[in-house]
Amino acid sequence: MSRAAGEIGAEVEALADPERAWAMAPYFGVAPGGYGEGDRLLGVRAGELERIARHHRAAATDTIGCLMSSPWHEVRMVGVRILRDRYRSAASDREQMATWRLYEKNSDGVDNWDLIDISAPWITGGELIAGRRIATVRRQARSPDLWTRRRAVVATLGPVRAGRTSLALEV
């Protein structure tokens, strides 16, 4: 893990609330046999994660990759939020495509409904609006992996919000 990722992770961990984490566990399906089995929660509130992500929005690519591979759900959330915001504020198609590639490269860490729902409509959805990644989303929609399929389906919300529903209906 990069030093910067370790520092950001420590910032998130400092806000841990074990009682809240315990209460959140059923909501995120982390119990044995649940859809999020094995995920580890710190119990940090979404608003705090958003604040940390905004503060570290200029994080290096390797730092974001480390955040997205953390065993802690909330640390991965910070990495995902940084990427979402980076994609949305990109000044060029090239920057958007690089952000999408980083998101896909680290997609193993985007493995629960909340991580997908705050990122896929903007990152992959933005690519779909630009006419890119359509074949990728079609392929992902047929994946045996639940989270890959969900990323594909939720990504179609980007074009739906732009008034384009055909891919969403197809997927």
MODELLER restraints for C-alpha pairs under 7 A, 6 or more apart:
rsr = mdl.restraints
at = mdl.atoms
rsr.add(forms.Gaussian(group=physical.xy_distance, feature=features.Distance(at['CA:1:A'], at['CA:66:A']), mean=5.66, stdev=0.5))
rsr.add(forms.Gaussian(group=physical.xy_distance, feature=features.Distance(at['CA:2:A'], at['CA:63:A']), mean=5.96, stdev=0.5))
rsr.add(forms.Gaussian(group=physical.xy_distance, feature=features.Distance(at['CA:2:A'], at['CA:66:A']), mean=6.82, stdev=0.5))
rsr.add(forms.Gaussian(group=physical.xy_distance, feature=features.Distance(at['CA:4:A'], at['CA:63:A']), mean=6.21, stdev=0.5))
rsr.add(forms.Gaussian(group=physical.xy_distance, feature=features.Distance(at['CA:5:A'], at['CA:63:A']), mean=4.98, stdev=0.5))
rsr.add(forms.Gaussian(group=physical.xy_distance, feature=features.Distance(at['CA:5:A'], at['CA:66:A']), mean=6.09, stdev=0.5))
rsr.add(forms.Gaussian(group=physical.xy_distance, feature=features.Distance(at['CA:5:A'], at['CA:67:A']), mean=5.87, stdev=0.5))
rsr.add(forms.Gaussian(group=physical.xy_distance, feature=features.Distance(at['CA:9:A'], at['CA:75:A']), mean=5.80, stdev=0.5))
rsr.add(forms.Gaussian(group=physical.xy_distance, feature=features.Distance(at['CA:12:A'], at['CA:75:A']), mean=6.45, stdev=0.5))
rsr.add(forms.Gaussian(group=physical.xy_distance, feature=features.Distance(at['CA:13:A'], at['CA:42:A']), mean=6.78, stdev=0.5))
rsr.add(forms.Gaussian(group=physical.xy_distance, feature=features.Distance(at['CA:15:A'], at['CA:44:A']), mean=5.93, stdev=0.5))
rsr.add(forms.Gaussian(group=physical.xy_distance, feature=features.Distance(at['CA:16:A'], at['CA:42:A']), mean=4.85, stdev=0.5))
rsr.add(forms.Gaussian(group=physical.xy_distance, feature=features.Distance(at['CA:16:A'], at['CA:43:A']), mean=5.47, stdev=0.5))
rsr.add(forms.Gaussian(group=physical.xy_distance, feature=features.Distance(at['CA:16:A'], at['CA:44:A']), mean=5.45, stdev=0.5))
rsr.add(forms.Gaussian(group=physical.xy_distance, feature=features.Distance(at['CA:17:A'], at['CA:42:A']), mean=6.16, stdev=0.5))
rsr.add(forms.Gaussian(group=physical.xy_distance, feature=features.Distance(at['CA:17:A'], at['CA:43:A']), mean=4.85, stdev=0.5))
rsr.add(forms.Gaussian(group=physical.xy_distance, feature=features.Distance(at['CA:17:A'], at['CA:44:A']), mean=6.32, stdev=0.5))
rsr.add(forms.Gaussian(group=physical.xy_distance, feature=features.Distance(at['CA:18:A'], at['CA:42:A']), mean=6.30, stdev=0.5))
rsr.add(forms.Gaussian(group=physical.xy_distance, feature=features.Distance(at['CA:18:A'], at['CA:43:A']), mean=6.03, stdev=0.5))
rsr.add(forms.Gaussian(group=physical.xy_distance, feature=features.Distance(at['CA:20:A'], at['CA:43:A']), mean=4.78, stdev=0.5))
rsr.add(forms.Gaussian(group=physical.xy_distance, feature=features.Distance(at['CA:21:A'], at['CA:41:A']), mean=5.42, stdev=0.5))
rsr.add(forms.Gaussian(group=physical.xy_distance, feature=features.Distance(at['CA:21:A'], at['CA:42:A']), mean=5.30, stdev=0.5))
rsr.add(forms.Gaussian(group=physical.xy_distance, feature=features.Distance(at['CA:21:A'], at['CA:43:A']), mean=3.77, stdev=0.5))
rsr.add(forms.Gaussian(group=physical.xy_distance, feature=features.Distance(at['CA:25:A'], at['CA:31:A']), mean=6.96, stdev=0.5))
rsr.add(forms.Gaussian(group=physical.xy_distance, feature=features.Distance(at['CA:28:A'], at['CA:36:A']), mean=6.14, stdev=0.5))
rsr.add(forms.Gaussian(group=physical.xy_distance, feature=features.Distance(at['CA:29:A'], at['CA:35:A']), mean=5.32, stdev=0.5))
rsr.add(forms.Gaussian(group=physical.xy_distance, feature=features.Distance(at['CA:29:A'], at['CA:36:A']), mean=4.71, stdev=0.5))
rsr.add(forms.Gaussian(group=physical.xy_distance, feature=features.Distance(at['CA:29:A'], at['CA:37:A']), mean=6.31, stdev=0.5))
rsr.add(forms.Gaussian(group=physical.xy_distance, feature=features.Distance(at['CA:30:A'], at['CA:36:A']), mean=4.38, stdev=0.5))
rsr.add(forms.Gaussian(group=physical.xy_distance, feature=features.Distance(at['CA:30:A'], at['CA:37:A']), mean=4.09, stdev=0.5))
rsr.add(forms.Gaussian(group=physical.xy_distance, feature=features.Distance(at['CA:30:A'], at['CA:38:A']), mean=5.71, stdev=0.5))
rsr.add(forms.Gaussian(group=physical.xy_distance, feature=features.Distance(at['CA:30:A'], at['CA:39:A']), mean=5.53, stdev=0.5))
rsr.add(forms.Gaussian(group=physical.xy_distance, feature=features.Distance(at['CA:31:A'], at['CA:37:A']), mean=5.29, stdev=0.5))
rsr.add(forms.Gaussian(group=physical.xy_distance, feature=features.Distance(at['CA:36:A'], at['CA:112:A']), mean=6.36, stdev=0.5))
rsr.add(forms.Gaussian(group=physical.xy_distance, feature=features.Distance(at['CA:39:A'], at['CA:71:A']), mean=6.97, stdev=0.5))
rsr.add(forms.Gaussian(group=physical.xy_distance, feature=features.Distance(at['CA:39:A'], at['CA:73:A']), mean=6.48, stdev=0.5))
rsr.add(forms.Gaussian(group=physical.xy_distance, feature=features.Distance(at['CA:40:A'], at['CA:71:A']), mean=6.32, stdev=0.5))
rsr.add(forms.Gaussian(group=physical.xy_distance, feature=features.Distance(at['CA:40:A'], at['CA:72:A']), mean=5.12, stdev=0.5))
rsr.add(forms.Gaussian(group=physical.xy_distance, feature=features.Distance(at['CA:40:A'], at['CA:73:A']), mean=5.87, stdev=0.5))
rsr.add(forms.Gaussian(group=physical.xy_distance, feature=features.Distance(at['CA:41:A'], at['CA:72:A']), mean=5.86, stdev=0.5))
rsr.add(forms.Gaussian(group=physical.xy_distance, feature=features.Distance(at['CA:41:A'], at['CA:73:A']), mean=5.55, stdev=0.5))
rsr.add(forms.Gaussian(group=physical.xy_distance, feature=features.Distance(at['CA:41:A'], at['CA:74:A']), mean=6.75, stdev=0.5))
rsr.add(forms.Gaussian(group=physical.xy_distance, feature=features.Distance(at['CA:42:A'], at['CA:72:A']), mean=6.91, stdev=0.5))
rsr.add(forms.Gaussian(group=physical.xy_distance, feature=features.Distance(at['CA:42:A'], at['CA:74:A']), mean=6.73, stdev=0.5))
rsr.add(forms.Gaussian(group=physical.xy_distance, feature=features.Distance(at['CA:44:A'], at['CA:74:A']), mean=6.79, stdev=0.5))
rsr.add(forms.Gaussian(group=physical.xy_distance, feature=features.Distance(at['CA:49:A'], at['CA:78:A']), mean=5.82, stdev=0.5))
rsr.add(forms.Gaussian(group=physical.xy_distance, feature=features.Distance(at['CA:50:A'], at['CA:78:A']), mean=6.99, stdev=0.5))
rsr.add(forms.Gaussian(group=physical.xy_distance, feature=features.Distance(at['CA:52:A'], at['CA:78:A']), mean=6.95, stdev=0.5))
rsr.add(forms.Gaussian(group=physical.xy_distance, feature=features.Distance(at['CA:53:A'], at['CA:78:A']), mean=5.16, stdev=0.5))
rsr.add(forms.Gaussian(group=physical.xy_distance, feature=features.Distance(at['CA:53:A'], at['CA:81:A']), mean=6.11, stdev=0.5))
rsr.add(forms.Gaussian(group=physical.xy_distance, feature=features.Distance(at['CA:53:A'], at['CA:82:A']), mean=5.40, stdev=0.5))
rsr.add(forms.Gaussian(group=physical.xy_distance, feature=features.Distance(at['CA:57:A'], at['CA:82:A']), mean=5.38, stdev=0.5))
rsr.add(forms.Gaussian(group=physical.xy_distance, feature=features.Distance(at['CA:64:A'], at['CA:79:A']), mean=5.19, stdev=0.5))
rsr.add(forms.Gaussian(group=physical.xy_distance, feature=features.Distance(at['CA:65:A'], at['CA:106:A']), mean=6.24, stdev=0.5))
rsr.add(forms.Gaussian(group=physical.xy_distance, feature=features.Distance(at['CA:67:A'], at['CA:75:A']), mean=5.80, stdev=0.5))
rsr.add(forms.Gaussian(group=physical.xy_distance, feature=features.Distance(at['CA:67:A'], at['CA:76:A']), mean=5.25, stdev=0.5))
rsr.add(forms.Gaussian(group=physical.xy_distance, feature=features.Distance(at['CA:67:A'], at['CA:79:A']), mean=5.21, stdev=0.5))
rsr.add(forms.Gaussian(group=physical.xy_distance, feature=features.Distance(at['CA:68:A'], at['CA:76:A']), mean=4.30, stdev=0.5))
rsr.add(forms.Gaussian(group=physical.xy_distance, feature=features.Distance(at['CA:68:A'], at['CA:79:A']), mean=5.39, stdev=0.5))
rsr.add(forms.Gaussian(group=physical.xy_distance, feature=features.Distance(at['CA:68:A'], at['CA:80:A']), mean=6.85, stdev=0.5))
rsr.add(forms.Gaussian(group=physical.xy_distance, feature=features.Distance(at['CA:68:A'], at['CA:106:A']), mean=6.30, stdev=0.5))
rsr.add(forms.Gaussian(group=physical.xy_distance, feature=features.Distance(at['CA:68:A'], at['CA:109:A']), mean=5.21, stdev=0.5))
rsr.add(forms.Gaussian(group=physical.xy_distance, feature=features.Distance(at['CA:69:A'], at['CA:76:A']), mean=6.61, stdev=0.5))
rsr.add(forms.Gaussian(group=physical.xy_distance, feature=features.Distance(at['CA:69:A'], at['CA:109:A']), mean=5.45, stdev=0.5))
rsr.add(forms.Gaussian(group=physical.xy_distance, feature=features.Distance(at['CA:70:A'], at['CA:76:A']), mean=5.91, stdev=0.5))
rsr.add(forms.Gaussian(group=physical.xy_distance, feature=features.Distance(at['CA:76:A'], at['CA:109:A']), mean=6.57, stdev=0.5))
rsr.add(forms.Gaussian(group=physical.xy_distance, feature=features.Distance(at['CA:77:A'], at['CA:115:A']), mean=6.05, stdev=0.5))
rsr.add(forms.Gaussian(group=physical.xy_distance, feature=features.Distance(at['CA:80:A'], at['CA:115:A']), mean=6.81, stdev=0.5))
rsr.add(forms.Gaussian(group=physical.xy_distance, feature=features.Distance(at['CA:80:A'], at['CA:119:A']), mean=6.55, stdev=0.5))
rsr.add(forms.Gaussian(group=physical.xy_distance, feature=features.Distance(at['CA:83:A'], at['CA:99:A']), mean=6.55, stdev=0.5))
rsr.add(forms.Gaussian(group=physical.xy_distance, feature=features.Distance(at['CA:84:A'], at['CA:119:A']), mean=5.45, stdev=0.5))
rsr.add(forms.Gaussian(group=physical.xy_distance, feature=features.Distance(at['CA:84:A'], at['CA:122:A']), mean=6.41, stdev=0.5))
rsr.add(forms.Gaussian(group=physical.xy_distance, feature=features.Distance(at['CA:84:A'], at['CA:123:A']), mean=6.02, stdev=0.5))
rsr.add(forms.Gaussian(group=physical.xy_distance, feature=features.Distance(at['CA:87:A'], at['CA:96:A']), mean=5.26, stdev=0.5))
rsr.add(forms.Gaussian(group=physical.xy_distance, feature=features.Distance(at['CA:87:A'], at['CA:99:A']), mean=5.95, stdev=0.5))
rsr.add(forms.Gaussian(group=physical.xy_distance, feature=features.Distance(at['CA:87:A'], at['CA:123:A']), mean=6.05, stdev=0.5))
rsr.add(forms.Gaussian(group=physical.xy_distance, feature=features.Distance(at['CA:88:A'], at['CA:122:A']), mean=6.94, stdev=0.5))
rsr.add(forms.Gaussian(group=physical.xy_distance, feature=features.Distance(at['CA:90:A'], at['CA:96:A']), mean=5.75, stdev=0.5))
rsr.add(forms.Gaussian(group=physical.xy_distance, feature=features.Distance(at['CA:100:A'], at['CA:123:A']), mean=6.06, stdev=0.5))
rsr.add(forms.Gaussian(group=physical.xy_distance, feature=features.Distance(at['CA:100:A'], at['CA:124:A']), mean=6.64, stdev=0.5))
rsr.add(forms.Gaussian(group=physical.xy_distance, feature=features.Distance(at['CA:110:A'], at['CA:116:A']), mean=6.10, stdev=0.5))
rsr.add(forms.Gaussian(group=physical.xy_distance, feature=features.Distance(at['CA:111:A'], at['CA:147:A']), mean=5.66, stdev=0.5))
rsr.add(forms.Gaussian(group=physical.xy_distance, feature=features.Distance(at['CA:112:A'], at['CA:147:A']), mean=6.79, stdev=0.5))
rsr.add(forms.Gaussian(group=physical.xy_distance, feature=features.Distance(at['CA:116:A'], at['CA:151:A']), mean=5.85, stdev=0.5))
rsr.add(forms.Gaussian(group=physical.xy_distance, feature=features.Distance(at['CA:117:A'], at['CA:154:A']), mean=6.65, stdev=0.5))
rsr.add(forms.Gaussian(group=physical.xy_distance, feature=features.Distance(at['CA:120:A'], at['CA:151:A']), mean=5.79, stdev=0.5))
rsr.add(forms.Gaussian(group=physical.xy_distance, feature=features.Distance(at['CA:120:A'], at['CA:154:A']), mean=6.01, stdev=0.5))
rsr.add(forms.Gaussian(group=physical.xy_distance, feature=features.Distance(at['CA:120:A'], at['CA:155:A']), mean=4.60, stdev=0.5))
rsr.add(forms.Gaussian(group=physical.xy_distance, feature=features.Distance(at['CA:121:A'], at['CA:154:A']), mean=5.89, stdev=0.5))
rsr.add(forms.Gaussian(group=physical.xy_distance, feature=features.Distance(at['CA:121:A'], at['CA:155:A']), mean=4.22, stdev=0.5))
rsr.add(forms.Gaussian(group=physical.xy_distance, feature=features.Distance(at['CA:121:A'], at['CA:156:A']), mean=6.50, stdev=0.5))
rsr.add(forms.Gaussian(group=physical.xy_distance, feature=features.Distance(at['CA:121:A'], at['CA:157:A']), mean=5.32, stdev=0.5))
rsr.add(forms.Gaussian(group=physical.xy_distance, feature=features.Distance(at['CA:121:A'], at['CA:158:A']), mean=4.63, stdev=0.5))
rsr.add(forms.Gaussian(group=physical.xy_distance, feature=features.Distance(at['CA:122:A'], at['CA:158:A']), mean=6.14, stdev=0.5))
rsr.add(forms.Gaussian(group=physical.xy_distance, feature=features.Distance(at['CA:124:A'], at['CA:155:A']), mean=5.43, stdev=0.5))
rsr.add(forms.Gaussian(group=physical.xy_distance, feature=features.Distance(at['CA:125:A'], at['CA:155:A']), mean=4.44, stdev=0.5))
rsr.add(forms.Gaussian(group=physical.xy_distance, feature=features.Distance(at['CA:125:A'], at['CA:156:A']), mean=5.71, stdev=0.5))
rsr.add(forms.Gaussian(group=physical.xy_distance, feature=features.Distance(at['CA:125:A'], at['CA:157:A']), mean=6.53, stdev=0.5))
rsr.add(forms.Gaussian(group=physical.xy_distance, feature=features.Distance(at['CA:125:A'], at['CA:158:A']), mean=4.17, stdev=0.5))
rsr.add(forms.Gaussian(group=physical.xy_distance, feature=features.Distance(at['CA:125:A'], at['CA:159:A']), mean=6.25, stdev=0.5))
rsr.add(forms.Gaussian(group=physical.xy_distance, feature=features.Distance(at['CA:126:A'], at['CA:158:A']), mean=6.11, stdev=0.5))
rsr.add(forms.Gaussian(group=physical.xy_distance, feature=features.Distance(at['CA:127:A'], at['CA:133:A']), mean=6.13, stdev=0.5))
rsr.add(forms.Gaussian(group=physical.xy_distance, feature=features.Distance(at['CA:128:A'], at['CA:134:A']), mean=5.98, stdev=0.5))
rsr.add(forms.Gaussian(group=physical.xy_distance, feature=features.Distance(at['CA:128:A'], at['CA:159:A']), mean=6.59, stdev=0.5))
rsr.add(forms.Gaussian(group=physical.xy_distance, feature=features.Distance(at['CA:129:A'], at['CA:158:A']), mean=6.83, stdev=0.5))
rsr.add(forms.Gaussian(group=physical.xy_distance, feature=features.Distance(at['CA:129:A'], at['CA:159:A']), mean=5.41, stdev=0.5))
rsr.add(forms.Gaussian(group=physical.xy_distance, feature=features.Distance(at['CA:137:A'], at['CA:152:A']), mean=5.08, stdev=0.5))
rsr.add(forms.Gaussian(group=physical.xy_distance, feature=features.Distance(at['CA:138:A'], at['CA:171:A']), mean=6.55, stdev=0.5))
rsr.add(forms.Gaussian(group=physical.xy_distance, feature=features.Distance(at['CA:140:A'], at['CA:148:A']), mean=5.83, stdev=0.5))
rsr.add(forms.Gaussian(group=physical.xy_distance, feature=features.Distance(at['CA:140:A'], at['CA:149:A']), mean=5.59, stdev=0.5))
rsr.add(forms.Gaussian(group=physical.xy_distance, feature=features.Distance(at['CA:140:A'], at['CA:152:A']), mean=5.73, stdev=0.5))
rsr.add(forms.Gaussian(group=physical.xy_distance, feature=features.Distance(at['CA:141:A'], at['CA:149:A']), mean=4.52, stdev=0.5))
rsr.add(forms.Gaussian(group=physical.xy_distance, feature=features.Distance(at['CA:141:A'], at['CA:152:A']), mean=5.31, stdev=0.5))
rsr.add(forms.Gaussian(group=physical.xy_distance, feature=features.Distance(at['CA:141:A'], at['CA:153:A']), mean=6.63, stdev=0.5))
rsr.add(forms.Gaussian(group=physical.xy_distance, feature=features.Distance(at['CA:141:A'], at['CA:171:A']), mean=6.32, stdev=0.5))
rsr.add(forms.Gaussian(group=physical.xy_distance, feature=features.Distance(at['CA:142:A'], at['CA:149:A']), mean=6.59, stdev=0.5))
rsr.add(forms.Gaussian(group=physical.xy_distance, feature=features.Distance(at['CA:143:A'], at['CA:149:A']), mean=5.81, stdev=0.5))
rsr.add(forms.Gaussian(group=physical.xy_distance, feature=features.Distance(at['CA:153:A'], at['CA:168:A']), mean=6.88, stdev=0.5))
rsr.add(forms.Gaussian(group=physical.xy_distance, feature=features.Distance(at['CA:153:A'], at['CA:171:A']), mean=6.44, stdev=0.5))
rsr.add(forms.Gaussian(group=physical.xy_distance, feature=features.Distance(at['CA:156:A'], at['CA:167:A']), mean=6.65, stdev=0.5))
rsr.add(forms.Gaussian(group=physical.xy_distance, feature=features.Distance(at['CA:156:A'], at['CA:168:A']), mean=5.13, stdev=0.5))
rsr.add(forms.Gaussian(group=physical.xy_distance, feature=features.Distance(at['CA:159:A'], at['CA:165:A']), mean=6.60, stdev=0.5))
